[in-house]
Each structure stands twice: as C-alpha cells, then as structure tokens.
Amino acid sequence: MSRIQARMASLAAARRTALIPYVTAGDPYADATPDIMHALAAGGADVIELGVPFSDPMADGPVIQKASERALARGITLAHVLEMVRRFRQDDATTPVVLMGYANPIERFDQTAGEGGFVRAAREAGVDGVLVVDYPPEECEVFAADLKAVGLDPIFLLAPTSTEKRMAQVGRIASGYVYYVSLKGVTGAGHLDTEAVAAMLPRIRAHVPLPLGVGFGIRDAATAQAVARVADAVVIGSRLVQILETEPREGVAAAAQGFMAEIRQALDALDKE
C-alpha cells in the first residue's frame, strides 16, 4: 500500500476529510519550498501537491501561471523540484507528496536521464504520486504502469465534461485518489457550484473505486466545508499561492501553516457534526 493509499484509508476510517494543498515549487522564494511543505503538514495537510513550474500551464489560471513564471525566472527545473522533495523527506517520512505538472518537463528529464529516468528519480526522491495534466488516461497506460511498478500512484483529473467512458478509463488505471475539477475553466476561476459537484460525484463513483478530491474554486473555510460534505478530499491551490506571494521570506512558513490550520479546523468541525 502506498503512502497516499494508507493516508486516505486512515482518514476514511476516522471519518475525516483529506486536506490537500497545492503550492508551486520554487515560489515565492527559490529556497522556501521545503519550509512551506513542512508548515503545510504542521497546519493539517494530509497530502501535498507540489507544482512543477512550466512555461505553458494550460489548466492554470493567472495566479498559478504567475507563480510558474516566477519560479522559472529563478531557474527552477524538475531536477530542483525533486531535490526539494528530498530535503522535505529528511524530516518528514509520512506526509504524501504528489508532483503535479505537465508532460514536457517529464519528457525532457527522460531525454537526459534515459528512458524511465523520471519515474526512478521521483521514487528515489520520496515522491508518492504524479499528476500529469496533459496525459489523458488512454495515452499513458505504460507510464501509469511504470509508476505503479515502483509504488507510486498515477493521479488523474476528471471534469464536469468528462464522459462515462473517460471515467471508466480513469477508474481502471488510476490509484491513490482522483482529482475532480469542479469548474469548467482554469484554476482559481469562477463560482463554485456545490450542488453541481454533489450531483456529479455519484456518477464518478460508479466508475472510480478511489477517494475523490475536489478542487478549483475552493478559497476559504466555507467553500472547503461545502465541498467536504460530498467529497473525500478538498484540494486548495490558487488562494494559498496568493497568500504566499505577498509574504516576506521569513513569513511564508507561518502564513502557510496558519491558512492550513484554519481550513483543517473547519473540516474537522464539519466532520464531527
């Protein structure tokens, strides 16, 4: 059982909702990411999604696009991101870490490291799962199998426009959890329609035997609670990135921990009802 699977099973047994924050590696400061990750875990994060900076993040809105641009301007590469995970693992051997990004950096990494180089390096660094936004399930069964072979979970996205066929494909090859994009659009966009989310999740569960996380549009304790009523996990990214981008270097960890603690407290209050 992977670290993600074990964490999700433990939370389900305790009737608690998983809290999954997203931050962009190398933002807002090149050296701050491991400190931020530790702070998120201390604040109550159950899984950490770590964004790999990329020049054309098609699924991301302006907030995360700018975070990627800032990180790239500081020279952050996929190799640096893996080193950040290694540093985090020196003091935290339990909090699952998911790399979230796009195909291009992975394929470029393999061009240098050799076929399968990324999967090997991710495992050695202490990564637990990989979500590649532009790898549809029907085109990456080999990649998903390679991840599973070394104990890593391939995570996939589903959206309001996903067909029954796509749900079945994801249910067949995904592991760990599945990330449901609650809005039509990019990260940080639009108004969260919790009724639409509640209506969609049973359709997905008919095909996907995994915990379902919901993200896009979750910005505060109230929206997190609304999603937690119907989902297994709450994913929150753009608002966290916004908070961190305005903090001085010495304040980013405390800001990350404080925001996580606020959301965690809200989720736990709901779970205890």
N, C-alpha and C positions, 0 to 999 in steps of 0.2 A: 504494500500500500504506500502510495506517495505521501509526501508531507501535506500536499493540498488535500488529498482524499482523507487523510487522517484528521486534519483540522476540520473539514466540513462534516465528517461523521461525528466528531466530538461536539460540534456546535448543534447539530441536529438532535443529538441525544439530550442535550441540555435545553433544547427548545429556544436557542438563541439565533439571531440573525447575524450572518457574517458581514463584517465591515471591511470593504476593500478600497483603499485609497489609491489614486494614481498620481505619480509625480514624474516629471521629465528628468532623466539622468543629466546631471551637469547644470541644472538650472535651479535656483537663480545664481548659484555660485559653483564653479567647477569642482571645488573640493568639499562641498557641503552635503552631497547626496547620501553618503553612509550615515552621517549625523541625523539627517532628516528621516531616513529609514528607521533608525533606532527610536527616534522621537515618535514616529507614527505607531510603531509597535508598543511603545510605552503608553501611548494615548488610547490604545484599544484596538488597533488594526489587527485583523485576523489574517489577511493576505495582502501583500504589497505588489501593486502593478507598477513596474518601472519602465517608463517610456524610453525607447531608443531613438535619439534625435535623427530626423530625416528631413531632407530639403523639400519634399512634396507630400506632406501628410494629408492625404485626400479626405480622410474621415474626420479630421480635426478642425475645430473652429478657430477663430482668431487667437484666443488665449493660449491654446496649446501650440498652435503654429508659431507664435512669437517665442514661446518657451524653447521650441526646437531650434529656431533661428538663433536665439541667444546661445544655446549650448553648442551649436555648430560653429558659431563665431569664436567660441573658446577652444575649438579643435576637438570636441568630444566625439569619439568614434565608438563603434560597437566593442572594440577591444577595451576601451576605457570603461565602458558600462560593465563589462564582465569583471574588471578589476574592482569596481565599486561594490559589486556583489560579494567578491572575495573578502573585501575589507569588512563588509557588514557581517559576513559569516564568522569572522574571527571572534565576535562577541554574541552572536545570535544564531544558534543552530536549529531553531524551531519555527520561526516565522516564515511561511512560504513566500517565495518571490516569483513573480511572473514577469517575463520580459514581453512588452507589448510594442509592436512596431510594424515595419513593412519589409517586403521581400528583398528589396535592393541591398540594404546593408548586410543581410544574411548571405546573399549570393556573392557579394563582393568579398566577404570574410572567407567563404569557402574557396574562392579563387586563389586566395593567398595561402590558406591553411590546408587546402586539399579537400576532397570530397568528404562530407560528414564532419568537417572540422568545427563548424559552429556547434553542432549537437554535442560533440565531445567536450569542447571548451565550456559550453554552458553547464554541462553536468559537473565538470571539474570545479567551476567557479561557485557552485551551490545554487544554481537556478532550479526551480521546481516545475515551471510551466512556461509555455511560449504561445503567444497570441500574435499571429501574423495577419494583419488586417486584409491584405490583398492576396491571401492564399485561400481561395474557396475550397471547401472540403473535397469536391470531386477532382481537384487538380493536385492535391498534396497528400494522397494516401501514403505514399512512400515516406514522405517527411514525417507524417504523424506516426507511422510505424517505427521510424528511426528514433523519434523522441521516446515513445513508449518502451522501446528496447533497452534504454538506459535509465528508465524510471522517471522520465519527465512527462508532464501532461500537455497534450495539444489542446489549447483552448480555442473555441470558435465563437464568432458573432452570429446572432440571429437578429432580425429586424421586423418591423411591422409589415414589411412587404415580402417576407420570407414565405415560400410556398411549402406545402406539406412535404413535397419531395426533398427540398433543402433541409427541412427539419429532420427528416429521416436520415439523410446523409450525415448530418452533424451528429445525430444520436448514435450512429454506427461507429464513428471514428474518434469522437471527442472523448476526453476524460478530464477528471478534476471538477470542472464546472463549465457551464455555458453562459456567455455574456449576452443578455438581451438588450439591444439598443432600443430604448423606449420611444425615440423620436425619429421622424423622417428628417434627416439633415445631418449636421455635424455636431461635434461635442460642444456643449455649452449653449446650444441653440434652443429656442422655443419654450413653450409652456408644457410642463409635464402633465399628461392626461392619465391619472392613476386608474380611472375606470377602464380606459382602453388597455392599459397594462394588465389589469385584473382579468379582462376578457381574453387576452392573448395567451397568458401563461398556461392555462389548462390545455390549450391546443398544442403548445410546445411540449408539455409534459407527456402528452400522448405518444410522443415520438422520442423524447430525450430522457433517459433514466438517470439524470445527473442533477445536482443542485443548479438552480437558475439564479444568476446575478442580474440585476437591472441597473443600468447606468444611462447617462445622458440626461441632463435636466435636473439632477439632484444637487441642490445647492446649500441646504441647511437642515436643521433638525426636523422641521415639519415635513419637508418633502422626503427625507430619509425615513421617517416614521410611516408616511403614507405608502411608500414602496415596500417597506418591511412587512406590512400587513399581508402582502400577497407573494413576496419573493423570498428566496432563501438567502440572498446576499444583496447588499447595497453597494454600488460602485460610485465613487465620487472623485472627480478629477479637476475639472476646469475651475471650480470655486477654490479648491485647495491651491492650485497653481497661482491663481490671482492673489490669494492671501500671501503666499511666499514671495512673490515677485516684488512686493513693496517693503519687505523686511531687510534690515541690515544683516550682514553675515552673522553677527553674534546673536541675532534674534530669530533666525529661521527655525531652529530646532524647537524652541519654546512655542513658536506660533503653530508649528505643525502638531505638536503634542496637544496644545490647547484646543485646536479645532477638532482633532480626532476625539478627544475626551468628551467634548460637547455632543458630537454625533453618537458616540458609544453610549453615553448616558441616556440619550433619547431612545436609542434602540432597546436598551436594557429595560427602560421604564415601560416601553410598549410590550416587550416580551413577558414581563411579569404580570401584566393585566390578566 
